Amino acid sequence: MKVSVQYWRLSVRKVAVLALLLAAQLVLGKFPVIGIWSVRIDFVFLATFLMGWWFGPGWAAIAAGLGDIVNALIFGAGAPYFPGFTVSAILGGLIYGAFFYRQPMTWWRAIGASLLIMVVINVVLNTYWLTLLYHTPFWGMLPIRLLKDLVLTPIQIVLLYSLGHNTSLQRLQARLL
């Protein structure tokens, strides 16, 4: 994928859309389906996917990283900010952008992006970050986190594919961007 100077220029409208997606990311992260210290189930990935699909890997990575920092500052609830999770958010934005920006939505893209995020970010990196934060053994946390991701990844794949083929979102993308 060629990245030109034009890629990095955003109109006021695009900045507003990116800010709305960042706000959606914060809201989706604020209300998890399940949220305990070692396992968290939420739908933040949907906003990150839209950032990557509509704006590409660079802007999705920047917005996802900013979203993580803003989330920690506003909704930290006494938990310390940890930069490892910001790295994970940035990588997630990069992956979604690399897989979906200006690319046709296919099952293989949805599966590839979801599996890469599941293995590299959710299972390995985030489990490692939690072991550093809470001084717990990596191999003790790994089974429950792996089980969570094995259950959720097929759901994420279907949701990504469905959003990628949603005609309303495609029309919205064409109008806004």
N, C-alpha and C positions, 0 to 999 in steps of 0.2 A: 504494500500500500504506500503510495507516494503521499508525503505530507508537505504541503506547500505553506507559504506564509499566510495564504488565504484561510487555511484551516484554523489558524490561531486567532483570526479576527472574528469577533462576535458582534452582531448587531444588538441593539438595545432589546429587541424582541427575543433574541436567542438567550441573552443574559437573563431576562425575566423567566423564560421557560426553564433554563437550567436552575435558577433560584427556586422556582416552584417544585422542581423535582428534588432538589436538596431539602426543601421543607417537607415534602412527602416522605423522604427518607427518614427525617427526624420523627415525624408522626408515626410512621410504621414501626420504627424502632422503640418508640415510647410505650406501645401497647403490644407486648409480645403475647403469643398464644400460651407459651410456657416460658417462664423466666426464672431460673435458679442459677446459682453462681457457675455451675459447670456445664449446664445445658440450657440453651436459649433458642426458642423457635419463634421467628418473626418473619415478616414479609418485606424486609428492607431490600432484599435482592431484586424485587420488582422495580423499585425506583432506580437502583444501580443499573439494571438491565436497560431501562429506558434511556438513561444517560449515555451508556455505551452505544446503544443502537442509533440514537439520534445525533450524538455529538462526537463520537469516536473515543479511542482509548485515552488520548491525552486529557481531554476535558472531563471525561468520566472519572479518571484517576484523581484529578485535582478536586473535583466536586465531591467524590466519595471520601477523600482524605479530609477535606474541610468539614464535611458532614460528620465524620467521626470526632473531630476536634470540637466542633460546636456542640455536638451531643454530649461529650464529656464535660464541657464547661457549663452547659445549661442544665442537663439532667443527670449529672454525675452522682447525685444522692450520696455524697460522702465517699464514694469509691474513688481511688486515685486514678488520675489519667495515666494511661500506659501507651507509649508510642508504638508498641508492637501491633496493637489492634488497628492503629492508623495505617501501618504498613500493609496489613491484611486488607483493609478497605481499599487502599490505593491499588493493590494487586487485583482485587476483584473488579474494579473499574477498568483496569487495563485489559483484563481477560474478556469481559463482556464487550468492550469496544473492539478488541482485536477479532473476536468471533462474529460480531453482528453489524459493525459499522459499514454501511454501503454494501452489504452482502445479503443475498436472499436467505430467508429463514428456512432452514431444513431441520429435519429431525436430527441429523448427524451433528449439525452445529449446536443445537440445544443440548444434545447428549454430551458432546465434547466439552463445551463450556462448563456444564454442570458437574461433570466428573472431574475436570481439572480443578475447579473451585472446591469441590468436596474433598479431594485427596490432598492437594497442596495447601489450601488455605484453612479449611474447616478442620480436617483431621490432624494434619501435621502442625502447621503454624499456630493456629488458635489453641490447640491443646498444649503446645509448648509454652505459649504466652501465659496460659492459666497455671501451668506448673511453676513458672517463674513468679507469678503474682501470689499464689497461695501455698507455695512450698509443698506441693503434692507430687507423688510419683507419676511420671508420664505414662507408664504402662498400667497404672491403676486407673487413670482417667480415660485412657484410650478406648476401652470396650464400650462404655456408655455413649461416648461421643461418636464412635464409629456406628453404633446401632442407630443413633438418632439420624445420622447422615444417610445411612442405608435406607431408612424409611422415608426421609424427606426428599432425597434426590429425585426419585421418579416423579414425585408431585411437582417439584421445581421444573423438571424437564417439560412436563405437560403444560404448566403455567407459562413458561417461556415461549413454547411453541404456539400456544393459544394467543398470547399477547402479540407475538410476531405476525400472526395471521388475522388479527382483529382489524376489520376494515375501518372501524371508527377511529382507532389509533393511527392507522395509516393516513386517513384523511386529515386528522389533527396534525400529524407530522408534516404533511404537505402544506397545510395552511400556516402553521406556526414557524416552520423552519424554511 
